[in-house]
Amino acid sequence: MAKDHPFTIVAFGDSITQAVEVPEADRWPALVGGRLAERFAQLKPVVVNAGVGGNTSREGLARMERDVLAHSPEIVLVEFGGNDSTYEPARSVSLDEFKANLAAMKARLDACNGAEMIVLPFPPVVDRDVFTRDHEKYKPAGGPDRYIEAYRAAARDFSRTHKLALADIDPPLRADMAANFLPDGVHMTAAGNRAIAQTVLPVLEARVAAYLNS
């Protein structure tokens, strides 16, 4: 790391990462950035929010050079999967392609500057509030949330297979769905963003501490 280069973390994902539903200061990447800046001031850590609402992993991969690699990050938090399950045939991403896209993201990080990849499975959704809840695609699985679970499982498996850190934001969000979710059943309240930050922070703090001691 160059002397004048801050320790850079990119939060790379979809609308869950972008979090435009709440003020910028309440978005989980900003909360994480503030805490890291306090604890690791000597590194001048910066958290870049590279979330784009509606993105699938395919669409994320297509913008990786511009929105991730251009920042020369030390760590990249990767959060995709929910939009991959869309009912739109032209945009839908199969489980096999989803896994391949995660692998391609890791390969690009390895080839560029060896940035560490941390995996965030997609959070739960509140079926009764999701506008696609009655779509035929999701009925065999028992609803959108259970359909998306296959993508969450694939993300967890990918982290284990490649020995990557995992920040599993699903369980803490599921613990209080009423407080953590907006009426659309998908996006987070300020409380939900805090729950994500509280889950991500210990994982990141451990990795940053390891970097300092390396």
C-alpha positions in Angstrom: 0.0 0.0 0.0 1.4 3.4 -1.0 2.0 5.7 1.9 -0.6 8.3 0.8 -3.2 5.6 -0.1 -6.0 5.1 2.5 -7.0 1.6 3.4 -9.9 1.2 1.0 -12.9 -1.1 1.4 -15.5 -1.3 -1.3 -19.1 -2.3 -0.5 -20.1 -3.9 -3.8 -23.7 -5.0 -4.3 -27.3 -4.1 -5.1 -29.9 -1.9 -3.4 -29.3 -3.5 0.0 -25.8 -2.1 -0.2 -26.8 1.2 -1.9 -29.4 1.7 0.8 -30.8 5.0 -0.6 -34.0 4.5 1.4 -32.4 6.0 4.5 -30.2 9.1 4.9 -26.6 8.6 3.8 -25.3 8.7 7.4 -27.6 5.8 8.3 -26.6 3.5 5.5 -24.6 0.5 6.7 -21.5 1.2 4.6 -21.3 4.7 6.2 -21.8 3.2 9.7 -19.1 0.7 9.1 -16.8 3.4 7.7 -17.3 5.6 10.7 -16.5 2.9 13.2 -13.3 1.8 11.3 -12.1 5.4 11.0 -12.3 5.7 14.8 -10.6 2.4 15.6 -7.9 2.4 12.8 -7.2 6.1 12.3 -3.6 5.3 11.3 -4.8 3.6 8.2 -7.2 6.4 7.2 -9.8 3.7 6.2 -12.3 4.6 3.5 -15.5 2.7 2.7 -16.8 3.2 -0.8 -20.4 2.4 -1.4 -20.6 0.8 -4.8 -24.1 -0.5 -4.5 -26.5 -0.1 -7.5 -30.2 -0.8 -7.0 -31.6 -3.7 -9.0 -28.3 -5.2 -9.9 -27.8 -8.9 -10.5 -24.4 -10.5 -10.1 -24.1 -10.4 -13.9 -24.7 -6.7 -14.0 -22.3 -6.2 -11.0 -19.6 -8.1 -12.7 -20.0 -5.9 -15.8 -19.2 -2.7 -13.8 -16.5 -4.2 -11.6 -13.6 -2.5 -13.3 -15.1 1.0 -13.0 -16.8 0.7 -9.6 -14.4 -1.6 -7.7 -11.0 -2.2 -9.2 -10.5 1.5 -10.0 -10.4 2.2 -6.2 -7.5 -0.3 -5.7 -9.3 -1.7 -2.6 -7.7 -3.9 0.1 -11.1 -5.5 0.9 -14.3 -5.9 -1.1 -17.6 -6.8 0.5 -19.7 -8.7 -2.1 -23.5 -8.7 -1.7 -25.7 -10.1 -4.6 -28.3 -12.8 -5.2 -31.7 -11.3 -4.6 -32.1 -9.7 -8.0 -30.5 -12.8 -9.7 -33.8 -14.6 -8.8 -35.9 -12.1 -10.8 -38.9 -13.4 -12.7 -37.7 -11.4 -15.8 -36.3 -14.0 -18.2 -33.8 -11.6 -19.8 -32.2 -10.7 -16.5 -32.7 -13.8 -14.5 -29.4 -15.4 -13.4 -29.3 -19.1 -12.7 -27.6 -20.6 -9.7 -24.8 -21.9 -11.8 -24.2 -18.5 -13.4 -24.4 -16.9 -10.0 -21.7 -19.1 -8.7 -19.6 -18.5 -11.8 -20.0 -14.7 -11.4 -18.8 -14.9 -7.8 -15.8 -16.9 -9.0 -15.1 -14.3 -11.8 -15.3 -11.5 -9.2 -12.8 -13.2 -7.0 -10.5 -13.9 -10.0 -10.5 -10.3 -11.0 -9.6 -9.2 -7.5 -6.8 -11.8 -7.3 -5.4 -10.7 -10.7 -5.7 -7.0 -10.0 -4.2 -6.3 -6.6 -5.1 -9.3 -4.5 -7.9 -7.6 -2.6 -9.6 -9.8 -0.1 -13.2 -10.7 -0.8 -15.8 -11.0 2.0 -19.1 -12.5 1.1 -22.5 -11.2 2.3 -25.5 -13.5 1.4 -28.6 -11.7 0.4 -30.9 -10.8 3.3 -34.4 -12.2 3.9 -37.5 -10.8 2.3 -40.9 -10.5 3.9 -43.1 -12.6 1.5 -46.4 -11.0 2.5 -45.1 -7.5 1.5 -43.1 -8.4 -1.6 -45.0 -7.4 -4.8 -43.8 -10.6 -6.6 -45.1 -12.9 -3.8 -47.7 -14.5 -6.1 -45.6 -15.0 -9.2 -45.7 -18.5 -10.6 -41.9 -18.7 -10.5 -41.7 -18.7 -6.7 -44.7 -20.9 -5.9 -42.9 -24.3 -6.1 -40.3 -23.1 -3.6 -43.0 -21.7 -1.2 -42.5 -18.0 -2.0 -39.7 -15.5 -2.9 -37.8 -15.8 0.4 -37.4 -19.6 0.1 -36.6 -19.3 -3.6 -33.8 -16.8 -2.8 -32.5 -19.1 -0.1 -30.8 -21.2 -2.8 -28.7 -18.1 -3.7 -27.9 -17.5 0.0 -26.7 -21.0 0.3 -24.6 -20.7 -2.8 -22.9 -17.6 -1.4 -22.2 -19.4 1.9 -20.8 -22.4 0.1 -18.6 -20.2 -2.1 -17.1 -18.6 1.0 -16.4 -21.9 2.6 -15.0 -23.5 -0.6 -12.6 -20.5 -1.2 -11.8 -20.0 2.5 -13.2 -16.5 2.4 -14.6 -14.5 5.4 -18.4 -14.5 5.6 -20.6 -11.8 7.0 -24.0 -13.5 7.2 -26.5 -10.7 7.5 -29.5 -12.9 7.1 -30.0 -14.2 10.7 -29.7 -10.9 12.5 -32.2 -9.3 10.1 -34.6 -12.2 10.3 -34.5 -11.9 14.1 -36.7 -8.7 14.0 -38.3 -8.4 10.6 -40.9 -5.8 11.7 -38.2 -3.4 12.9 -35.7 -4.1 10.1 -37.7 -3.9 7.0 -39.6 -1.2 5.1 -43.2 -1.8 3.9 -41.9 -3.1 0.6 -40.6 -6.2 2.4 -37.2 -6.0 0.8 -35.3 -2.8 1.8 -34.0 -1.9 5.2 -35.0 0.7 7.8 -32.3 2.5 9.7 -32.6 -0.3 12.3 -32.0 -2.8 9.6 -28.9 -0.9 8.3 -27.6 -0.9 11.9 -28.1 -4.7 12.1 -26.1 -5.2 8.9 -23.3 -2.9 10.2 -23.2 -4.7 13.5 -22.7 -8.0 11.6 -20.2 -6.8 9.1 -18.0 -4.8 11.6 -16.5 -7.6 13.6 -15.6 -9.5 10.4 -14.0 -6.3 9.0 -12.2 -5.3 12.2 -10.6 -8.8 12.4 -9.4 -8.5 8.8 -8.1 -4.9 9.2 -6.3 -5.9 12.5 -4.7 -8.8 10.7 -3.5 -6.5 8.0 -1.9 -4.2 10.5 -0.1 -7.1 12.1 1.1 -8.7 8.9 
